[in-house]
Amino acid sequence: MAIFNYGIDCDSEDVASALVDEISQTEIYQDGLDFEDERVSVSSNQALLELLKKFSESRSESLSVEVWPEDMEYDEAEESGDMEYHNYG
């Protein structure tokens, strides 16, 4: 299964902290899970998108998600059009 980098913007630092807790308790692949302020960063597979959708729905929170291939830098993915955008909530 392909691995992607995720940048997840949350409504508050409390939501970001709760999301980190939620992700860390799952059995899906994850690497580099961290958050700063309202942004969560992690490398994972596509199964994370479903977890983010469920988290957003269950907590009535908005999440703005950027997804790009693990082997690309953020700017490179954005410039090449390989960046995906997802919004939940």
Secondary structure, DSSP 8 states (H G I E B T S, - for coil): ---EEEEEEESSHHHHHHHHHHHHTSSS-EEEEEEETTEEEEEE-THHHHHHHHHHHHHT--EEEEEEETTS-HHHHHHHT--EEEEE-
